[in-house]
Amino acid sequence: MEFLRQHKKIFIITLSAICLILLIFSAGERFRPGLFGNPLGFVVSHTAGFFSGIGSWFETNINFLRNMNNLATENDELLARIFLLETEFGRLLLVEDENRVLAELLDIHRRYADFPTIGANIIARDPGNWFDTFMIDRGSRDGVVQNMVVLAPGGLAGMVVSAGWNHATVVTLIDYSSSVGAESRRTGDWGILSGDIALMSDGLMRMEFFNPAADFDIDDEIITSTMSSIYPPGIKIGHIVDIIFEGDNKTAIVQPAVDFSRMSRLLVITELFGYELLDEE
């Protein structure tokens, strides 16, 4: 096929010349009718038609192959454009997500503007499902030390448990070793909010109220209380999603305001707290 395509013009010219010679010969025979006149006309006519058909067939298929080649080239170009558009779309999604996180952190910073804070990136995570511990890229050289409070989009994330020169380890609220004095914003009833090994995989926490007659209900907002010696009061922790009755006692199950599985950036409050009060929002 490639040979015929490259020598298309020569092939057509040759066929045309043959057909012309046969037609001239046929025209001469019409003046000398005889035994072979009619058979010769028949042969010439069908021979010309045959070669003409071959020429048309080759031309049609050569054009078809040329069109197929053009379509393949256009298809490759379209695939390349689609790849570039998908890449750009992915980049825009990342930028949008980054802007969302920064906007949420700015909102947290404004909400707790009385606290000095420093931004930090998560550089390593616990391999578990809910990332109960992680490492940040801030350390003692940045003024970060043990027991400093960590905020994330939504509210309270946890606390620094150790600090190196250029990094620190943070334990989140859902870790089974974590506990914080907390209270219901609606009623002021308070207790201890702690991580629970049975609830940690679901990203939940357990809250025990000190007063058996404490008034709390589903959807109540839980915040840090004045009874904590590490966390300043008034920081949002989450809300009650379930209540478990155990005899005469009842326990609240709390959903954190922070999505620990999606954290990437956060704020460290670069101040240690005792019982300093925080103004209400």
MOCORVEN-V399155 format. One record per residue. N is the residue number from 1. PSI is psi in whole degrees, 0 to 359 (* if undefined). Layout:
BEGIN
<<N;PSI> <N;PSI>>
END
This chain:
BEGIN
<<1;320> <2;320> <3;314> <4;323> <5;319> <6;330> <7;34> <8;312> <9;315> <10;319> <11;315> <12;319> <13;317> <14;314> <15;319> <16;319> <17;317> <18;314> <19;321> <20;317> <21;315> <22;323> <23;320> <24;317> <25;320> <26;320> <27;322> <28;325> <29;337> <30;340> <31;353> <32;67> <33;143> <34;202> <35;325> <36;0> <37;302> <38;317> <39;321> <40;319> <41;320> <42;315> <43;314> <44;316> <45;313> <46;328> <47;316> <48;316> <49;322> <50;310> <51;325> <52;320> <53;321> <54;317> <55;316> <56;321> <57;314> <58;319> <59;317> <60;315> <61;327> <62;318> <63;321> <64;314> <65;322> <66;319> <67;322> <68;320> <69;320> <70;320> <71;321> <72;320> <73;315> <74;322> <75;318> <76;319> <77;319> <78;320> <79;321> <80;319> <81;320> <82;318> <83;316> <84;319> <85;319> <86;320> <87;316> <88;321> <89;317> <90;320> <91;319> <92;324> <93;319> <94;318> <95;318> <96;317> <97;320> <98;317> <99;323> <100;315> <101;315> <102;321> <103;320> <104;321> <105;321> <106;322> <107;318> <108;317> <109;318> <110;323> <111;324> <112;51> <113;341> <114;346> <115;135> <116;131> <117;161> <118;137> <119;150> <120;151> <121;143> <122;125> <123;349> <124;147> <125;156> <126;140> <127;357> <128;176> <129;328> <130;12> <131;60> <132;344> <133;151> <134;168> <135;141> <136;164> <137;29> <138;143> <139;203> <140;332> <141;340> <142;5> <143;10> <144;128> <145;173> <146;146> <147;8> <148;147> <149;143> <150;130> <151;152> <152;168> <153;119> <154;319> <155;224> <156;133> <157;318> <158;212> <159;157> <160;128> <161;342> <162;152> <163;130> <164;191> <165;316> <166;19> <167;166> <168;153> <169;133> <170;136> <171;130> <172;170> <173;332> <174;353> <175;141> <176;343> <177;358> <178;145> <179;149> <180;140> <181;128> <182;166> <183;163> <184;127> <185;328> <186;316> <187;340> <188;357> <189;138> <190;167> <191;204> <192;126> <193;129> <194;157> <195;153> <196;127> <197;332> <198;337> <199;345> <200;321> <201;339> <202;3> <203;30> <204;166> <205;163> <206;138> <207;123> <208;121> <209;139> <210;326> <211;117> <212;335> <213;18> <214;142> <215;108> <216;153> <217;168> <218;140> <219;358> <220;137> <221;135> <222;131> <223;165> <224;146> <225;175> <226;353> <227;357> <228;138> <229;358> <230;313> <231;133> <232;148> <233;156> <234;358> <235;134> <236;133> <237;313> <238;207> <239;157> <240;130> <241;347> <242;158> <243;128> <244;126> <245;126> <246;90> <247;236> <248;354> <249;156> <250;143> <251;140> <252;138> <253;124> <254;133> <255;120> <256;151> <257;338> <258;135> <259;96> <260;337> <261;346> <262;8> <263;140> <264;324> <265;153> <266;180> <267;137> <268;126> <269;112> <270;53> <271;139> <272;142> <273;150> <274;260> <275;30> <276;133> <277;149> <278;133> <279;141> <280;150> <281;*>>
END
